[in-house]
């Protein structure tokens, strides 16, 4: 398409033109994978304290509506469902990641698509291009803003970029034209935020879980306001005081526009096999290699030397975390939990393990140094190296640039299904995962997305009580 001086409107024009006919078989397969992963991850997050608390909030204060809340199956308005379900989706560090924008698109975008889609009775054929549009808007905004600079400055990309992805998905489902979508972004511009202060306050980390729900809620509201005619800036992304100017760090507005023939950003997504900060998945894989699949006795380890890029050091060195979030962000704790219990124990970051001597004994043997050669690779890659020094003086080393689950080493469809089964087995064996998988597989033929949303329930949800706050 020909580009104008308003790249915001150009992007909106491109995204509103998307349809099922725009999607290839590969696009559809990838969408199925992302939606299934979202369903499992969000169900798991719905039973965490923040998921339970937000569900209670919606019962007291949420607007009435027909959008299901994941876990409970209760109904709420789309925006309220966005806040609750987006929080659950972002609730246990297992949601998908777009490396170049350092963000988690599904929590804002798929949350919005299911909430708005359920409210208006959208079909699978309407939902799928809306998800693509949301991923494109959110990730291109993040890439254009220079996500690494954004993080270094102290903002959290998911919360900051997410309203634009959510607004795009919602606007598309609502049938807004390019002007309506651009106007929704103009409204969302005044609703952006998300500071990383939580990384320095262990008892302030629960709000970080909401960094998936806040952008979903705000994006939905922005689209709803645009639909009824509320005016907003039409050059919200690239205007003189638009998003890139205000929040970007050495921004590049040309990244708002995709070269013709390039794959959609849904193919540049990492699906997380491990329940911790995405920056450290390569570290876990390096430990796997260096310890021959975690088979060596940790008592024979003298020291674990971790080599990290700068972005994986600052704010990630807490040796005695006392909240789930802090544990999932702590590099030494991640090493300790992984060495003690392996990479697939999602519960090793829970409160009952924070004083676990099996973990802490390893934590106290971890040291980190800045590997400057890794810095230029970030954020396209999140590399790590390890040198495991044994008590007999030998050293086992490994270096991983692309972790399991990245586009370079993707989880297969079966791998995502296995993750879902393992994860949901820890939640409730009564969850109808087979029904969820079958419904996701039939997305292109699904008449009403509420059929899928209605399956995202945890038996006995109403009897669960939120544990003490993080």
N, C-alpha and C positions, 0 to 999 in steps of 0.2 A: 504494500500500500504506500501511497505517497505521504510523506510526512510534512507536518505544518510546524508553525512556531509554538504550537500547544501540544507538547508530547503527552500530557495527561489525557487530552481528548483523543489523541491518536491511539493511545493504549486502550482506552475505553471503546473506541470504534472497533478495534481488532477483537477485543474480548466479547463484545456483545454479538459479534458475527459468528462466534463459535457455535457449532451444533454437533449432533452425533455423526453427521456426515463428515465432520472435520477430523474425526478420531479414527485411527487405524486399529487393526486387530491388536497390535502390540500396546497401543494406548489403553484399550479396553482391558487387556490382561493386567496391565500395571495398576489400573484403577481398582480392579477387583482385589488385588493384593493389598493396596493401601487401605481400602475400606475394611477389609477383614482384619487387618492389623489394628486399625482404629477401634473397631468394635471390641476386640479382646482387651486392648489396653484401657479403654474407657470403662468397661465393666470392672476391671481390676481396680481402677482409681475410684470408682463410685463407692466402694466399701471402705476406703481409707477415711480417716477422720474428717478431712476437708470435703470429701464427697458427701459424706453423711451430713455434715454441717450445712453445706450449700443446699442440699435437698430440703433440709429443715427450713432454711431461709426462704426457699421458694414457696413452701407451704404457708409461711406467714406473710411474705411480702411480694412474692412473684405475681405477675399479671396472669389472669386466667387465660387459657388457650387450649390448643389441641396438640402441642408438641410434647412428646414423651420425655421424661427425665430418665436417663440411663441408670439402671440399677433398680429403682423403685417402680418404674412404669407410670408414675403419676404424671398428670398433664399440666402444662404451664404455657404461657405465651412464649413465642419463639425467642425473644430477647432474653427472658429469664432462663429458658432452657439452654441458650447459648452460654450464659454465665455458669450454670451448674455443670453441664456436660463438658464444656471446654476445660473447666477446672478438673473434672475427673479424668479427662483425656491426658492432661498434663501432669497428672497427680502422682505418678510413680516412676518418672524418668525412663519411660519405655516408648515414648511417642516418636514418630519418624522425624528425620532431620534433613534439612537442605543445607549442605555444607557451605556453599558459596555465600549464602545470606545468613548463615549461622542461626537459623530459625527452625521452628517446628510447625510446618504449615498445617498438618492435619487438624491440630487442636482448634485452630480458628476456622479453617475452611470446611472440613468435613462436618464438624460440629454445626456450623451454620447451614450447610446444605441439608442435613437431616432435620434440623429444627424448622427452618423455613419451609422445606419441602413437605414435611409432615403437616404443617399448618395449612398449606394451600393445596395439598393433594397431588404433589408433583410425581411424575413417573420416573423410573430409572433412566429413561432416555433424556429426560430434562435435567436430572441430577448430575449425570456424568460430565457433560460439558461445563456445568456450573462449577464443579470441583476443579476441573482443569483451569477455568478462568480465575478462580480464587488462588490456586497455586501460582499461576503466572503473575498475577498482580502482586502478591505478597513477596515472592522471591525476587522478582525484577526490581521492586522498590528497594529491597534489602541490598541487592547487588549494586544498584545505582548509588545507594547511600554510603557504600563502603562499610560492610558489616563489621569488619575487624576494628575499624576506627570507632564505630558506634559502641562496640563492647568495651574498648579501651577507655572511652569517655565515660562509661558507667551506665549505659542503657542496655536493657535486655531486648534483643532483637524480636523475639516472638511477640512480646506485648507491644512493641513499637511498630512493627511492620504489619502485624496481624489484622488490625482494623481494615486495612486496604484490601487484603485478601478476603476477609469476611464480607465486606461491603460489595465486592465484585461478585461473589457467589450469590449473595442475597439479591442484589440488583438484577442479576441475570435470571434467577428463578421468578422474580416478581415481574419480569417483562419490561424492565426499564430500557430505554434506548441509550445510546452512547452519552448523550447529554445528561441523562438521569444518573448513569453510573458515575460520570465525572463529578456531578453535583454531590453524590453520596460520598465520594472521596473528599470533596471540599468540606463536608460536614465532619467526616472522620478525622480530618486534619486537626480539628479542635478537640479530639477525643483520644489522641495518642499519648503514650507514656510507658512507664515500666523501668524503674531504676534497679540497679544491682546491689543496693545496700543490703539486701537480704543475705548476700554471700558473707557478710562480716558480722551478722547477728544471728546466732543459731536459733534463738527463740523468735526471730522475725521471719523465719523461712516459709511459713505456711502461705503467706501472700504470694510467694513465687508460684505456687500451684495454680493460683488464680490468673497467672499470666497467659494461660490458654483461654480461660473463660472471659476475662475482661475484653480482649479484642473481639471475640465472637459476639458478645453482647453489644459492644459499641458499633461494630460493623453492621449488625442487623438493624439497630436503631437508626444508624445513618442512612441506610437504604430505605427504611420505612419513612423517615422524614423527607427524603428526596422524593419518594413516591407521592406524598401529599402536597408537594410543592414548596417545601422549605428550601430557600436558596442557600447556596454555599459557593465558595470560590471554584471556578471552573479550571484552574490551573494549579490544583492542590499539590501536585508532585514536583513540577519543575518551574513554578512561578518564582518571582523575585523574592518572596518570603514564603515560598512553599516548603514542602517537607524536606527536600534535598538541601535547601539553603539553611533551614533551621536545625535539622537533625543530622545531616550528612557530614562526613569528614573526608575532605578531598573527593566529593561525589563525582560521578560520571553519568550524566543524564542519558547518554546514548545507550546505556544498559537497560533502559526502559523499553527499548525496541529490540525485538528478536529478528535476527537475520532470516530471510526466507528459507524454508526447508529445514531449519534447526528443530530438533526434538523438543517437545514440551518439557517443562521443568519437572513434571511428575517422574521423569526418567532419571533425574539427578538427585534422587532421594535415597537416604540411608535408612534402612529399617533396623531398629536397635535390638540386638539379641540380649544385651545386658542392661540391668536396671540402674544405671548410673549416668553421670554427665557424659555426653557424647565425646567430649575431648579425650576421654580415657579408654575408649574401646580399643584403640590400637595398642595401648599399654597392656590391657588384658590379653590380647592376642600375642603380644611379645612375650609375656610371662608364660603363656601356654607353650610357646615354642621353646623357650629357654629351660623350662622345667619338664619337658617331655609329657605334656598334657597334665601338669600338676601332680605328677607321680612321685616327685622327690619329697623326702621327709623335711619339713620346715625346720626341724631341730638341727639339721645339718647346714643351715644357711647362716652365714655370718652377717651378711649385709646385702640389701637389694638397692642397687644404684639405678635410679631412674633418670633418663635423659629426656627433657621436655622442651617444647617451644615455650616462649615467654608467656603466651596467653593461657597455658595450662598450669602456670605456677602461681601467679598472683591470685589470692583469694581462695586457693585450693589446698592449703597446707595444714589445716586443722588436724591435730593428732588425737584429740579426744572429743569428737563431735557428740553432741547430746540432743540431736534431732535427726529424723530420717533424712531430711533435705541436706543437712550439713554433712552427714555421712556419705550421701550420694555425690557430693561435690568435693569431698576430701580425697586427694590423691593417695596419701598414706593409708587411709582407711580402706579405700577401694583395693589397694594392693593387699592389705591384711585380710579383708573379707574374702577376696578371690583366692588367695593362697590357702586360707583356712578351710573354705567350703566349696571351692570351685566357682566357675563363672555363672552358673545357672540357678544359684540359690537366691531368689528374689527377696527372701525374708532376711538375708544377712545384714541388710541395712536398717532393719527395724530396731525399735527402742530396746527390746530385750537382748540385743547383741552388742550394745554400745559399751558394755563393761566386760565383754567376752575376752578372756585372756588368750584364747587361741588366735583371735584377731589382733589384739593389742600387742602381743609379743612380737608379731611380725611388723606391725606399725612402727615399733620402736627401732626396727632395723632398716628402715627405709630412709634413704637420702636422695635428694634431687639436685641436679645441676641443669643449668640453662644450655641447651644445645642450639646454638645460634644458626646452624645450618638448616634447622627445621623451620625457622621463622618465615622464610620466603614462601614456604609451601602452604601456609595457613592463609585463608580458611579452606582453600580447595582440598587440602588434605589435613588430617589431624594426626601427625606422626609421633611415634615414641620409640625409644630404645631402652633396653634394660641390660644390666650386667649383674648377674646373680653370683655373688661371691660365696663360695662354700667354705666350711670350716677347715677343709683339707688344703685350702689355698687355690683350688681350681676356680675358674670363672666360666659361667654359662651366659652367653650373650645372644641377644636377638634384637632386631629392628623391624618395625612394621610401619609402612606408610599408609596403606589402605586396609582398614579393619574389616572384619566380617560384617556384612550387611550394607556396605557401601555399593555404589553403582559398579565399581570395579570388581567387587566380590559379593554380588547380591545374594540375599537369601532366596531360595527357590520358593515356588508356591507351596510346596510341601513343607519347607522350612518355616514359613510364616504360619502354616496350620499347626505345626508342632509347637511353635512358640505359643500360639493361642491355647492349645490343649494344656500345655504345662502350666501356663499362667492361670488359666481359669480353674484348673484342678485345685489351686490354692485358694480360690474364692468360694466356689460351691460346685460340686459335681452335678448338681441339678440344672445348671445353665444349659440351655438347648443349643450347644455349639454346632451340632450337625445341622440343625435348622438354620442357624445363622450362616454357615458356610454355603448351604444350598441356596439360600436367598441371595447372598452376595454373588454367587455364580450366575444367578438369573437376573442380575441387575438390568441388562438391556431390555429384558422382556417384562420387568416389574411394572405393574400398573400404578401402584401407589407406594411411595417410599416408606410410608407409615407401617407397612407390613414388616419391613426390616427393623425400623425403630422400635416397634412393639415387641420384638424378640429380645431386646437388650435389657433383660430383667434378671435380677438375682433372687432366687426363691427365699422367702422369709426376710426380705430386705427391711421391712418395717420393724422387725424385732431387734435389729442391730443398733448399737449405741456408739456414738463417737467416743473414742478414747481421749485421754487427756491431750490437750493441745500440744503441738510440737514445741 
